Amino acid sequence: MATLREAQKEMTRKLLLDAGLDLFVSKGYATTTIDDIASAAGTTRVTFYAYFPSKVDLMKALISERLNAALDRVPSAEHGSTERELVAVVEDGSRERIRAWLASTSERWDAIRPYTTTAFAAAAVDPEIRALLDEWLNEAIGDIKDGLDRADRFPAGTRHFRSVIAITELDYVARHWTPGTWGVGHDEMLDVLTESWVGSIGRR
């Protein structure tokens, strides 16, 4: 019986997260209410509060749980979360390894775009989400810097800035590029993005 109750609780939490994401995408984070989410999940406001203290907390869960899982990010004592493969790719620094990682990551863009687009929209109106998103981006920036530090590539004082450039560029392309956007197809996009990453953080 206890196992069944736990399964039901987990299902209710999943329904609330699913409903929240769907509404944030279709209606917008700012205009979506807790009642909207509860209703779409087939439950009540009281039940919503049993799982999430606020709409902000639901948005935090979408980022820290689902978005990190989709990007293979795992807990890290140094950065909060890390993607070990990204650190290794940057440490290697070869054009081939960088392009292969970017190609693999690009296959997940359609799946992660609802989360990242919603997170940026929420950050525009909610300081807590803005801080969380900044922290999340800084964790990815930290991965690249770790790779550069391990490789001892480029002057130490420029490594963080190079990491900022690489992640900012990747994040923007991942959120906005679709086939044909900006006049480039998938392979062309990867070629140019790879060229940029190799120039800023790779081996020359």
N, C-alpha and C positions, 0 to 999 in steps of 0.2 A: 504493500500500500504506500509506504514511504517513497519507494522508487517511482511509482505512478505519479504521486504528488509532485516530485521533483521534475519529472518529465513534463507535466502540465505547466509548472511554473516556467520552465525553460521555453516551452512553446509560446506561452503568453508574452514572455520577454522578447522572443524572436518576432512575434506578430507586431508588437509595439515598435521595435526597431525598423521592421519592414515598412510599416505604415508611416512612420516618421520620415524615413528616407523618401518614399514615394511622394508624400505631400510636400516635403521641402523642395523636391525637384519640380513638381507640377504647379504648386501654389506659391512657393517661396517661403523661406525660413521665417521671415519677419511676420508674415500674415497667417502662418499656420498656428493654430491654438492647441493647447493640450486636449481640449474637448474634441477637436478635429481628429487628432491622432488616436485618442481612445475609441472614438466612434468607428474610425476606419479599421481599427484592430478588433472590433466587435466586443469592446469591453467598456469600462466606465472610467471617469476621472479619478475616482477613488482607487481603482486598480492601477491606473497609470502611476499614481504617487507611491504605490507599494513597491514599484520597481525603480522609478526615477524621481528624485526630488524636484526636478524641473526640466523644462525643454532643453536647457543648456546641457544638463547631464546626459540626456539622450543623445544629443549631438556629439558630446565628448566620447560616448561609447561607440558611436559610429566610426569616429576617427581612430580611437585607441585600439579598438577590437577589430572591426571589420576592415578598415583601410590598411592597417598594419599587416593583418593576415594576408590580404590580397597582394601586398608588396613584399611578402616574406621577411617582414621586420620582426625581430625577436627582442625581448627585454635585454637591456644593457645597463650595467652599473655606471658606466661612464657617460652615456648619452640618453638614457631613458629607453631608447630602442636602437637597433642597428640592423643593417642588412649585410651580413658577412661577405656575401659574394661581391657586392659593390666595393667593399674595402679591398678585396683581393684583386678585382679588376683594375682598380686605380693603382694599386701597388705594382701590378704588372705593367700597366701603361701602354701596351701595344695597341696599334690601330685595330688589329684583328679582334683582340679580346674586348676592346671598348665597343666596337660595332656589334659584336655578338651579344653583348649584354644589353645594349640599347635596342637591338632587334627583339630580344626576348621580352624586355620591359614593354615595348610598344604593343605587344600582343595583349597586354592587360589593360590598355588605356580605356577601351570601351567599358570595361567592367568597373574601373575605379573612378571614371569621370563623374558619375553621379555623386560620389562621396567628396571628391575634391572641389567640384563646382559648388556644391552645397556648403562645404566648409568655408570657402571664400565668401560666399554670399552671407553666411551667418557671421563671419568675422567683421563684415562691414557694419553690422548693427549691434554686435555684442562684444564688449571688451574681453570677456572671459574666453570666448571662442577665438578672438584675435590672438590672445596670449597663447592659447593652446596650439593654434596653427603655426605661430612663430616658433614655438618650441619644437613642434613636429618637423618643420623645415630645417631648423637648426640641427636636429638629430641627423638628417640626411647630409647636411653640410659637414657635420662632424665625421661621417663615414668617409667622405672624400678626403678630408684633411688627414684622417688616420692613414689612408692609403698613401698619400703623398709623404707623410712623415715616415712611414715604414720604408718607402723607396728612397727617402732623402733626396727627393726631386724638387727642384726650384728653390730659390731662397726662402728660408723658413718664414720670413716676415710676409711673404706674398701668398702662402699656401691657403690660409683661411679665405682670403679674398678670391682666389682662384676657385675655391670650392663653392663660394657664394654664387659666382658667375655661372658655374656649371649647373648647379641645382636650380637656380632661378630660370635659366634657359630651358632646362628639361621640363620643369613644372609647367611653364607657360605653353610649351609645345604639346605636352601631354594633355592639357586641358582644352586646347583650342584646335589642334590639327585634326582634320579628317581628310580622306583622299581627295586631292585636288586643291585643298586649302593652300593659299599663297602660291598657287601654280605648280605645286610639286606633288608627285605621287609618293607611295610608301618608300620605295628604294631610294629615290632622290632625297627625300626627307632624311632618311637614315644616313646617307652619304654626307650630306651637309652637316647634320648634327654631329656625326662622328668626326668630321674634319674640325669642327669647332672645339669639341672636347679634347681631341688630340692636341690642338694648339694651346689650349688653356691648362690642361692637367696631364696630358699624356707624354709618352716618350717620343722624342723627335729624332 
